[in-house]
Amino acid sequence: MSLPPLTARRAANLFSDESGAATAEYAIATMAAVAFAGLLVVIMRSDEVRGILTDLVRRALTVA
């Protein structure tokens, strides 16, 4: 099924304009980064995780 020439031309103009696409991509990536950072904050506040990381750092800094 083909579109009439006028409709095809309008569709081509509509879909060829990508102004603002990069800005939207940056906004989505920023929102994902903020959500991930929030998740890390929640995880890092856990006493169990804090203990595991403290133990890991102690073992890494211990000279054997």
C-alpha positions, -999 to +999 in steps of 0.1 A: +000+000+000+015+033-010+007+067+004-005+096-018+024+119-027+013+148-004+010+124+026+043+107+017+060+141+016+046+152+049+056+119+065+091+122+051+094+157+066+080+146+099+103+116+103+134+133+089+134+160+116+154+147+146+157+180+164+155+174+201+162+137+199+196+140+215+182+161+244+155+134+250+181+107+250+202+126+275+172+132+297+164+094+297+200+085+305+201+110+333+169+097+348+183+061+346+216+072+363+197+090+391+175+059+397+206+037+398+223+061+422+193+060+445+193+022+444+230+022+454+223+046+483+196+023+496+219-007+493+249+010+508+229+021+539+223-016+547+243-027+578+251-060+562+265-045+530+284-019+550+300-048+571+309-067+539+326-037+524+344-028+556+357-064+559+368-063+522+387-031+527+404-043+559+415-075+542+428-055+512+448-032+535+462-060+557+498-069+550+503-106+552 
